[in-house]
């Protein structure tokens, strides 16, 4: 559905967006999002993305015990 809305926004045929290469799709999607989001929605999306990054990084630390090239110097185990 989003692809159809984007194609309509750009006054193109319905399958136009799906025919674009991946990098171009990302740029078109970003432009569409900026044109249709208000400031509150942007802030909410930013906070949501930041939380997801924090959780992902915490999971990496828990699962690997090593993070961003830091050596595990603990003598335990």
Phi and psi restraints in degrees (range 20) as a CNS / XPLOR table:
assign (resid 1 and name C) (resid 2 and name N)
       (resid 2 and name CA) (resid 2 and name C) 1.0 -63.0 20.0 2
assign (resid 2 and name N) (resid 2 and name CA)
       (resid 2 and name C) (resid 3 and name N) 1.0 -39.2 20.0 2
assign (resid 2 and name C) (resid 3 and name N)
       (resid 3 and name CA) (resid 3 and name C) 1.0 -60.3 20.0 2
assign (resid 3 and name N) (resid 3 and name CA)
       (resid 3 and name C) (resid 4 and name N) 1.0 -38.3 20.0 2
assign (resid 3 and name C) (resid 4 and name N)
       (resid 4 and name CA) (resid 4 and name C) 1.0 -67.8 20.0 2
assign (resid 4 and name N) (resid 4 and name CA)
       (resid 4 and name C) (resid 5 and name N) 1.0 -41.1 20.0 2
assign (resid 4 and name C) (resid 5 and name N)
       (resid 5 and name CA) (resid 5 and name C) 1.0 -64.5 20.0 2
assign (resid 5 and name N) (resid 5 and name CA)
       (resid 5 and name C) (resid 6 and name N) 1.0 -39.7 20.0 2
assign (resid 5 and name C) (resid 6 and name N)
       (resid 6 and name CA) (resid 6 and name C) 1.0 -65.7 20.0 2
assign (resid 6 and name N) (resid 6 and name CA)
       (resid 6 and name C) (resid 7 and name N) 1.0 -43.9 20.0 2
assign (resid 6 and name C) (resid 7 and name N)
       (resid 7 and name CA) (resid 7 and name C) 1.0 -60.9 20.0 2
assign (resid 7 and name N) (resid 7 and name CA)
       (resid 7 and name C) (resid 8 and name N) 1.0 -40.3 20.0 2
assign (resid 7 and name C) (resid 8 and name N)
       (resid 8 and name CA) (resid 8 and name C) 1.0 -66.3 20.0 2
assign (resid 8 and name N) (resid 8 and name CA)
       (resid 8 and name C) (resid 9 and name N) 1.0 -40.7 20.0 2
assign (resid 8 and name C) (resid 9 and name N)
       (resid 9 and name CA) (resid 9 and name C) 1.0 -59.0 20.0 2
assign (resid 9 and name N) (resid 9 and name CA)
       (resid 9 and name C) (resid 10 and name N) 1.0 -39.0 20.0 2
assign (resid 9 and name C) (resid 10 and name N)
       (resid 10 and name CA) (resid 10 and name C) 1.0 -90.6 20.0 2
assign (resid 10 and name N) (resid 10 and name CA)
       (resid 10 and name C) (resid 11 and name N) 1.0 5.6 20.0 2
assign (resid 10 and name C) (resid 11 and name N)
       (resid 11 and name CA) (resid 11 and name C) 1.0 56.7 20.0 2
assign (resid 11 and name N) (resid 11 and name CA)
       (resid 11 and name C) (resid 12 and name N) 1.0 46.7 20.0 2
assign (resid 11 and name C) (resid 12 and name N)
       (resid 12 and name CA) (resid 12 and name C) 1.0 -117.9 20.0 2
assign (resid 12 and name N) (resid 12 and name CA)
       (resid 12 and name C) (resid 13 and name N) 1.0 171.5 20.0 2
assign (resid 12 and name C) (resid 13 and name N)
       (resid 13 and name CA) (resid 13 and name C) 1.0 -69.0 20.0 2
assign (resid 13 and name N) (resid 13 and name CA)
       (resid 13 and name C) (resid 14 and name N) 1.0 160.2 20.0 2
assign (resid 13 and name C) (resid 14 and name N)
       (resid 14 and name CA) (resid 14 and name C) 1.0 -57.9 20.0 2
assign (resid 14 and name N) (resid 14 and name CA)
       (resid 14 and name C) (resid 15 and name N) 1.0 -30.6 20.0 2
assign (resid 14 and name C) (resid 15 and name N)
       (resid 15 and name CA) (resid 15 and name C) 1.0 -96.1 20.0 2
assign (resid 15 and name N) (resid 15 and name CA)
       (resid 15 and name C) (resid 16 and name N) 1.0 7.1 20.0 2
assign (resid 15 and name C) (resid 16 and name N)
       (resid 16 and name CA) (resid 16 and name C) 1.0 -57.5 20.0 2
assign (resid 16 and name N) (resid 16 and name CA)
       (resid 16 and name C) (resid 17 and name N) 1.0 -48.4 20.0 2
assign (resid 16 and name C) (resid 17 and name N)
       (resid 17 and name CA) (resid 17 and name C) 1.0 -63.3 20.0 2
assign (resid 17 and name N) (resid 17 and name CA)
       (resid 17 and name C) (resid 18 and name N) 1.0 -42.0 20.0 2
assign (resid 17 and name C) (resid 18 and name N)
       (resid 18 and name CA) (resid 18 and name C) 1.0 -68.8 20.0 2
assign (resid 18 and name N) (resid 18 and name CA)
       (resid 18 and name C) (resid 19 and name N) 1.0 -20.1 20.0 2
assign (resid 18 and name C) (resid 19 and name N)
       (resid 19 and name CA) (resid 19 and name C) 1.0 -84.6 20.0 2
assign (resid 19 and name N) (resid 19 and name CA)
       (resid 19 and name C) (resid 20 and name N) 1.0 -8.2 20.0 2
assign (resid 19 and name C) (resid 20 and name N)
       (resid 20 and name CA) (resid 20 and name C) 1.0 -77.8 20.0 2
assign (resid 20 and name N) (resid 20 and name CA)
       (resid 20 and name C) (resid 21 and name N) 1.0 154.0 20.0 2
assign (resid 20 and name C) (resid 21 and name N)
       (resid 21 and name CA) (resid 21 and name C) 1.0 -71.8 20.0 2
assign (resid 21 and name N) (resid 21 and name CA)
       (resid 21 and name C) (resid 22 and name N) 1.0 163.6 20.0 2
assign (resid 21 and name C) (resid 22 and name N)
       (resid 22 and name CA) (resid 22 and name C) 1.0 -57.3 20.0 2
assign (resid 22 and name N) (resid 22 and name CA)
       (resid 22 and name C) (resid 23 and name N) 1.0 -47.4 20.0 2
assign (resid 22 and name C) (resid 23 and name N)
       (resid 23 and name CA) (resid 23 and name C) 1.0 -62.4 20.0 2
assign (resid 23 and name N) (resid 23 and name CA)
       (resid 23 and name C) (resid 24 and name N) 1.0 -39.8 20.0 2
assign (resid 23 and name C) (resid 24 and name N)
       (resid 24 and name CA) (resid 24 and name C) 1.0 -67.6 20.0 2
assign (resid 24 and name N) (resid 24 and name CA)
       (resid 24 and name C) (resid 25 and name N) 1.0 -38.5 20.0 2
assign (resid 24 and name C) (resid 25 and name N)
       (resid 25 and name CA) (resid 25 and name C) 1.0 -59.2 20.0 2
assign (resid 25 and name N) (resid 25 and name CA)
       (resid 25 and name C) (resid 26 and name N) 1.0 -42.4 20.0 2
assign (resid 25 and name C) (resid 26 and name N)
       (resid 26 and name CA) (resid 26 and name C) 1.0 -61.4 20.0 2
assign (resid 26 and name N) (resid 26 and name CA)
       (resid 26 and name C) (resid 27 and name N) 1.0 -42.7 20.0 2
assign (resid 26 and name C) (resid 27 and name N)
       (resid 27 and name CA) (resid 27 and name C) 1.0 -65.8 20.0 2
assign (resid 27 and name N) (resid 27 and name CA)
       (resid 27 and name C) (resid 28 and name N) 1.0 -43.1 20.0 2
assign (resid 27 and name C) (resid 28 and name N)
       (resid 28 and name CA) (resid 28 and name C) 1.0 -65.7 20.0 2
assign (resid 28 and name N) (resid 28 and name CA)
       (resid 28 and name C) (resid 29 and name N) 1.0 -41.7 20.0 2
assign (resid 28 and name C) (resid 29 and name N)
       (resid 29 and name CA) (resid 29 and name C) 1.0 -62.6 20.0 2
assign (resid 29 and name N) (resid 29 and name CA)
       (resid 29 and name C) (resid 30 and name N) 1.0 -42.8 20.0 2
assign (resid 29 and name C) (resid 30 and name N)
       (resid 30 and name CA) (resid 30 and name C) 1.0 -62.2 20.0 2
assign (resid 30 and name N) (resid 30 and name CA)
       (resid 30 and name C) (resid 31 and name N) 1.0 -43.6 20.0 2
assign (resid 30 and name C) (resid 31 and name N)
       (resid 31 and name CA) (resid 31 and name C) 1.0 -62.2 20.0 2
assign (resid 31 and name N) (resid 31 and name CA)
       (resid 31 and name C) (resid 32 and name N) 1.0 -43.2 20.0 2
assign (resid 31 and name C) (resid 32 and name N)
       (resid 32 and name CA) (resid 32 and name C) 1.0 -62.2 20.0 2
assign (resid 32 and name N) (resid 32 and name CA)
       (resid 32 and name C) (resid 33 and name N) 1.0 -45.1 20.0 2
assign (resid 32 and name C) (resid 33 and name N)
       (resid 33 and name CA) (resid 33 and name C) 1.0 -62.0 20.0 2
assign (resid 33 and name N) (resid 33 and name CA)
       (resid 33 and name C) (resid 34 and name N) 1.0 -44.9 20.0 2
assign (resid 33 and name C) (resid 34 and name N)
       (resid 34 and name CA) (resid 34 and name C) 1.0 -62.8 20.0 2
assign (resid 34 and name N) (resid 34 and name CA)
       (resid 34 and name C) (resid 35 and name N) 1.0 -35.6 20.0 2
assign (resid 34 and name C) (resid 35 and name N)
       (resid 35 and name CA) (resid 35 and name C) 1.0 -74.0 20.0 2
assign (resid 35 and name N) (resid 35 and name CA)
       (resid 35 and name C) (resid 36 and name N) 1.0 -22.8 20.0 2
assign (resid 35 and name C) (resid 36 and name N)
       (resid 36 and name CA) (resid 36 and name C) 1.0 -113.9 20.0 2
assign (resid 36 and name N) (resid 36 and name CA)
       (resid 36 and name C) (resid 37 and name N) 1.0 -1.6 20.0 2
assign (resid 36 and name C) (resid 37 and name N)
       (resid 37 and name CA) (resid 37 and name C) 1.0 -101.1 20.0 2
assign (resid 37 and name N) (resid 37 and name CA)
       (resid 37 and name C) (resid 38 and name N) 1.0 145.2 20.0 2
assign (resid 37 and name C) (resid 38 and name N)
       (resid 38 and name CA) (resid 38 and name C) 1.0 -94.4 20.0 2
assign (resid 38 and name N) (resid 38 and name CA)
       (resid 38 and name C) (resid 39 and name N) 1.0 175.9 20.0 2
assign (resid 38 and name C) (resid 39 and name N)
       (resid 39 and name CA) (resid 39 and name C) 1.0 -61.4 20.0 2
assign (resid 39 and name N) (resid 39 and name CA)
       (resid 39 and name C) (resid 40 and name N) 1.0 -39.6 20.0 2
assign (resid 39 and name C) (resid 40 and name N)
       (resid 40 and name CA) (resid 40 and name C) 1.0 -63.9 20.0 2
assign (resid 40 and name N) (resid 40 and name CA)
       (resid 40 and name C) (resid 41 and name N) 1.0 -42.7 20.0 2
assign (resid 40 and name C) (resid 41 and name N)
       (resid 41 and name CA) (resid 41 and name C) 1.0 -65.0 20.0 2
assign (resid 41 and name N) (resid 41 and name CA)
       (resid 41 and name C) (resid 42 and name N) 1.0 -38.3 20.0 2
assign (resid 41 and name C) (resid 42 and name N)
       (resid 42 and name CA) (resid 42 and name C) 1.0 -62.4 20.0 2
assign (resid 42 and name N) (resid 42 and name CA)
       (resid 42 and name C) (resid 43 and name N) 1.0 -45.0 20.0 2
assign (resid 42 and name C) (resid 43 and name N)
       (resid 43 and name CA) (resid 43 and name C) 1.0 -63.3 20.0 2
assign (resid 43 and name N) (resid 43 and name CA)
       (resid 43 and name C) (resid 44 and name N) 1.0 -42.5 20.0 2
assign (resid 43 and name C) (resid 44 and name N)
       (resid 44 and name CA) (resid 44 and name C) 1.0 -62.8 20.0 2
assign (resid 44 and name N) (resid 44 and name CA)
       (resid 44 and name C) (resid 45 and name N) 1.0 -41.9 20.0 2
assign (resid 44 and name C) (resid 45 and name N)
       (resid 45 and name CA) (resid 45 and name C) 1.0 -65.5 20.0 2
assign (resid 45 and name N) (resid 45 and name CA)
       (resid 45 and name C) (resid 46 and name N) 1.0 -40.1 20.0 2
assign (resid 45 and name C) (resid 46 and name N)
       (resid 46 and name CA) (resid 46 and name C) 1.0 -63.1 20.0 2
assign (resid 46 and name N) (resid 46 and name CA)
       (resid 46 and name C) (resid 47 and name N) 1.0 -46.0 20.0 2
assign (resid 46 and name C) (resid 47 and name N)
       (resid 47 and name CA) (resid 47 and name C) 1.0 -63.4 20.0 2
assign (resid 47 and name N) (resid 47 and name CA)
       (resid 47 and name C) (resid 48 and name N) 1.0 -42.6 20.0 2
assign (resid 47 and name C) (resid 48 and name N)
       (resid 48 and name CA) (resid 48 and name C) 1.0 -60.5 20.0 2
assign (resid 48 and name N) (resid 48 and name CA)
       (resid 48 and name C) (resid 49 and name N) 1.0 -44.1 20.0 2
assign (resid 48 and name C) (resid 49 and name N)
       (resid 49 and name CA) (resid 49 and name C) 1.0 -66.6 20.0 2
assign (resid 49 and name N) (resid 49 and name CA)
       (resid 49 and name C) (resid 50 and name N) 1.0 -39.5 20.0 2
assign (resid 49 and name C) (resid 50 and name N)
       (resid 50 and name CA) (resid 50 and name C) 1.0 -64.5 20.0 2
assign (resid 50 and name N) (resid 50 and name CA)
       (resid 50 and name C) (resid 51 and name N) 1.0 -41.0 20.0 2
assign (resid 50 and name C) (resid 51 and name N)
       (resid 51 and name CA) (resid 51 and name C) 1.0 -63.4 20.0 2
assign (resid 51 and name N) (resid 51 and name CA)
       (resid 51 and name C) (resid 52 and name N) 1.0 -40.8 20.0 2
assign (resid 51 and name C) (resid 52 and name N)
       (resid 52 and name CA) (resid 52 and name C) 1.0 -63.2 20.0 2
assign (resid 52 and name N) (resid 52 and name CA)
       (resid 52 and name C) (resid 53 and name N) 1.0 -39.1 20.0 2
assign (resid 52 and name C) (resid 53 and name N)
       (resid 53 and name CA) (resid 53 and name C) 1.0 -65.5 20.0 2
assign (resid 53 and name N) (resid 53 and name CA)
       (resid 53 and name C) (resid 54 and name N) 1.0 -42.8 20.0 2
assign (resid 53 and name C) (resid 54 and name N)
       (resid 54 and name CA) (resid 54 and name C) 1.0 -62.1 20.0 2
assign (resid 54 and name N) (resid 54 and name CA)
       (resid 54 and name C) (resid 55 and name N) 1.0 -45.7 20.0 2
assign (resid 54 and name C) (resid 55 and name N)
       (resid 55 and name CA) (resid 55 and name C) 1.0 -63.1 20.0 2
assign (resid 55 and name N) (resid 55 and name CA)
       (resid 55 and name C) (resid 56 and name N) 1.0 -43.3 20.0 2
assign (resid 55 and name C) (resid 56 and name N)
       (resid 56 and name CA) (resid 56 and name C) 1.0 -61.6 20.0 2
assign (resid 56 and name N) (resid 56 and name CA)
       (resid 56 and name C) (resid 57 and name N) 1.0 -42.8 20.0 2
assign (resid 56 and name C) (resid 57 and name N)
       (resid 57 and name CA) (resid 57 and name C) 1.0 -66.9 20.0 2
assign (resid 57 and name N) (resid 57 and name CA)
       (resid 57 and name C) (resid 58 and name N) 1.0 -38.2 20.0 2
assign (resid 57 and name C) (resid 58 and name N)
       (resid 58 and name CA) (resid 58 and name C) 1.0 -63.2 20.0 2
assign (resid 58 and name N) (resid 58 and name CA)
       (resid 58 and name C) (resid 59 and name N) 1.0 -39.7 20.0 2
assign (resid 58 and name C) (resid 59 and name N)
       (resid 59 and name CA) (resid 59 and name C) 1.0 -64.3 20.0 2
assign (resid 59 and name N) (resid 59 and name CA)
       (resid 59 and name C) (resid 60 and name N) 1.0 -39.8 20.0 2
assign (resid 59 and name C) (resid 60 and name N)
       (resid 60 and name CA) (resid 60 and name C) 1.0 -60.2 20.0 2
assign (resid 60 and name N) (resid 60 and name CA)
       (resid 60 and name C) (resid 61 and name N) 1.0 -43.6 20.0 2
assign (resid 60 and name C) (resid 61 and name N)
       (resid 61 and name CA) (resid 61 and name C) 1.0 -63.6 20.0 2
assign (resid 61 and name N) (resid 61 and name CA)
       (resid 61 and name C) (resid 62 and name N) 1.0 -45.5 20.0 2
assign (resid 61 and name C) (resid 62 and name N)
       (resid 62 and name CA) (resid 62 and name C) 1.0 -64.4 20.0 2
assign (resid 62 and name N) (resid 62 and name CA)
       (resid 62 and name C) (resid 63 and name N) 1.0 -44.4 20.0 2
assign (resid 62 and name C) (resid 63 and name N)
       (resid 63 and name CA) (resid 63 and name C) 1.0 -75.8 20.0 2
assign (resid 63 and name N) (resid 63 and name CA)
       (resid 63 and name C) (resid 64 and name N) 1.0 -36.9 20.0 2
assign (resid 63 and name C) (resid 64 and name N)
       (resid 64 and name CA) (resid 64 and name C) 1.0 -102.1 20.0 2
assign (resid 64 and name N) (resid 64 and name CA)
       (resid 64 and name C) (resid 65 and name N) 1.0 -28.1 20.0 2
assign (resid 64 and name C) (resid 65 and name N)
       (resid 65 and name CA) (resid 65 and name C) 1.0 73.7 20.0 2
assign (resid 65 and name N) (resid 65 and name CA)
       (resid 65 and name C) (resid 66 and name N) 1.0 -7.2 20.0 2
assign (resid 65 and name C) (resid 66 and name N)
       (resid 66 and name CA) (resid 66 and name C) 1.0 -128.1 20.0 2
assign (resid 66 and name N) (resid 66 and name CA)
       (resid 66 and name C) (resid 67 and name N) 1.0 140.6 20.0 2
assign (resid 66 and name C) (resid 67 and name N)
       (resid 67 and name CA) (resid 67 and name C) 1.0 -142.4 20.0 2
assign (resid 67 and name N) (resid 67 and name CA)
       (resid 67 and name C) (resid 68 and name N) 1.0 125.6 20.0 2
assign (resid 67 and name C) (resid 68 and name N)
       (resid 68 and name CA) (resid 68 and name C) 1.0 51.4 20.0 2
assign (resid 68 and name N) (resid 68 and name CA)
       (resid 68 and name C) (resid 69 and name N) 1.0 48.0 20.0 2
assign (resid 68 and name C) (resid 69 and name N)
       (resid 69 and name CA) (resid 69 and name C) 1.0 78.7 20.0 2
assign (resid 69 and name N) (resid 69 and name CA)
       (resid 69 and name C) (resid 70 and name N) 1.0 3.8 20.0 2
assign (resid 69 and name C) (resid 70 and name N)
       (resid 70 and name CA) (resid 70 and name C) 1.0 -75.5 20.0 2
assign (resid 70 and name N) (resid 70 and name CA)
       (resid 70 and name C) (resid 71 and name N) 1.0 137.1 20.0 2
assign (resid 70 and name C) (resid 71 and name N)
       (resid 71 and name CA) (resid 71 and name C) 1.0 -85.3 20.0 2
assign (resid 71 and name N) (resid 71 and name CA)
       (resid 71 and name C) (resid 72 and name N) 1.0 144.7 20.0 2
assign (resid 71 and name C) (resid 72 and name N)
       (resid 72 and name CA) (resid 72 and name C) 1.0 -81.1 20.0 2
assign (resid 72 and name N) (resid 72 and name CA)
       (resid 72 and name C) (resid 73 and name N) 1.0 106.6 20.0 2
assign (resid 72 and name C) (resid 73 and name N)
       (resid 73 and name CA) (resid 73 and name C) 1.0 -99.7 20.0 2
assign (resid 73 and name N) (resid 73 and name CA)
       (resid 73 and name C) (resid 74 and name N) 1.0 6.9 20.0 2
assign (resid 73 and name C) (resid 74 and name N)
       (resid 74 and name CA) (resid 74 and name C) 1.0 -69.1 20.0 2
assign (resid 74 and name N) (resid 74 and name CA)
       (resid 74 and name C) (resid 75 and name N) 1.0 142.6 20.0 2
assign (resid 74 and name C) (resid 75 and name N)
       (resid 75 and name CA) (resid 75 and name C) 1.0 -91.8 20.0 2
assign (resid 75 and name N) (resid 75 and name CA)
       (resid 75 and name C) (resid 76 and name N) 1.0 -4.2 20.0 2
assign (resid 75 and name C) (resid 76 and name N)
       (resid 76 and name CA) (resid 76 and name C) 1.0 -70.2 20.0 2
assign (resid 76 and name N) (resid 76 and name CA)
       (resid 76 and name C) (resid 77 and name N) 1.0 146.5 20.0 2
